[in-house]
Every structure is written in C-alpha cells, then in structure tokens.
C-alpha cells in the first residue's frame, strides 16, 4: 500500500520517482509497469480521499511508490515539471492563484466533490448572541475585541491559515479590504494545533474566533448552530482574480449561519484532482478513472471526525470505504479499463 513522508521544496526534484509510462500488459491491469508519485496536502482532512484514489489506482496495476506531503506552492510547481504525478486535493477557485504555475503542463481532471466545500469565519454562539456579533465589521467594536483577546494585546485573536495555504491569501486580502489590521490578530501557526487550542478554550468557557472549511473535523467538534455560528463579511470583496465569482460567495441554506442567505465571503469550492498532462496523455485509464470518481462530502466529514478522535489508520479506513462501496468502485474501474 502507500507510504508517506514530508519533503521540503529543495528536496522534491532530486528525490522523487518520476512517473513512467509503459504499455499495459493486460486489460485488467492497464497500469502494470507504471509508477505514480502522488502528493497529499499539509491539511490532513484531505488524506482520506487521497488514499482511496491511491488504492483504486493500485487495483488498476499502477505502483504507488510513495505519497508525499507537500505545501501548495511546492506541489503545483512539482506537478507542472512532472516530479510529482498528481494529487486529488486541488481547491478551486481557492487555488486559482497557482494556475499560472501549472497550466499548460498539468490539468484539472474530474472532481472529488463539486461545490459544498465551504469556507468562512465562525465565533462561538454564546458570545455572538451576547454581543450581537453577525459580521467581521463587529470586530472593530472595543467590547468584541476584548472578548476575544486572549493575550492582552488589545486585538481579537483569530485562528487563521498557515503561510502558503490558499486560504491565507484570501484572509490577508479580507484583513485589508475590511480594515481589520488594527482590530484582529491572525494566528498562523499549525492549523490543527491552533484549532485544538481553540476547542480547549471553548470548553473552558472562553470566546473563540476562527476560520474553517468543510469538510473538516472542526465542524463536528464545534457544530454550527449549536456551538458556533458562521458570521458574514460586510460585503463580498475578493482578490482580483476571484472577483468574477463574487455571486458564489453568498449562499442559501448554510446551516448555523447568522443569516439566510449567508454572505460567507468565499466562493464555494470544488475539490479536484490535478495531474501532470504528459502522464495523462500516456495513461488513458487514469484520466477515465478520475472523470468517473466522486466521494460524498459526508463520508469525508465522517472520516475526518473519526481521525480527530484518534482513529488515524487512514489506509484501513480507505480500504473499508472501498469495500463498502464495491459495486460503485467496480463500475469506475471498469470504465478506466475500457479506456485503453
């Protein structure tokens, strides 16, 4: 099965096994003799569906040499040059900022999950109701900043995104666009550790303010509408390359939002595979598989919650998911084999 390790940008080109394409030796195993170097993101909520895809590719005869944990900029540069074959964790339009890096040499194929991958800002429900917090604009009020100031610097502490993540770009844009630099302190340490600290603070009765996305374990631990609420942005203001998607940043039926429709300030994302184009040209079975597969967000959410609770055997979880969905998986694999 797959083996994982983390690499820095400096080590990628020298250490990775470059994918090679050889003629299929059998209809049932079109990938026989061909290696794939997969990547997965630094956020562990994407590792489950990465492993599902890896195991299906192995059923087609492909060899998964290793699965590398990479930051976004490293992945998109590496997949463009063919040092990495693929990942299934592109978030678009969030990752549009990397298109100039990979387009023409790598491409989006199929979708793990279309839409429904939400992003936004949340605060604990009790403080939101007590101080009437409905928008980021409210964090300019002294009493609101004081409620969320955990280190005594006069600013509201806010769990943001680590450097290099696509969401960091949008959050930084929002801090400037809404004039929040003098009111909010973005915490950019490791996201899982920062959120675990926020959960502990909430359980101790403290006020918390954070960014999250779905699917993610955070919305299982801190349930929107029960423990926390999604708050709105004052108006939709996105980086220039995303402004054409402004209408998609307001959505109806967002559970736990302070308003309906809810102006989250981020367009809903598709989670998609991004693959080296030269590899796809030589491996029609992989293209066909990626065009067929989709993973229910609810299943990803369920695994993320289990992982956060200590069940971190992702390989076994993916194997179980495949067996529980064997009829559907076999149809996808049949379509892939027929593409040869």
Buried (B, 14 or more C-beta within 10 A) or exposed (E): EBEBEEBEEEEBBEEBBBBEBEEBEEEEBBBBBBBBBBBBBBBBBBBBBBBBBBBBBBBBBBBBBBBBBBBBBBBBBBBBBBBBBBBBBBBBBBBBBBBEBBEEEBBBBBBBBBBBBBBBBBBBBBBBEEBEBBBBBBBBBEEBBBBBBBEEEEBBBBBBBBEBBBBBBBBBBBBEBBEBEEBBBBBBEEBBEBBBBBBEBBEEEBBBBBBBBBBBBBBBBBEBEEBBBBBBBBEBBBBEEBEEBBEBBBBEEBEBBBBEEBBBBBBBBBBBBBBBBBBBEBBBBBBBBBBBBBBBBEBBBBBBBBBBEEEEEBBEBBBEBBEEBEEEBEEBBEBBBEBB
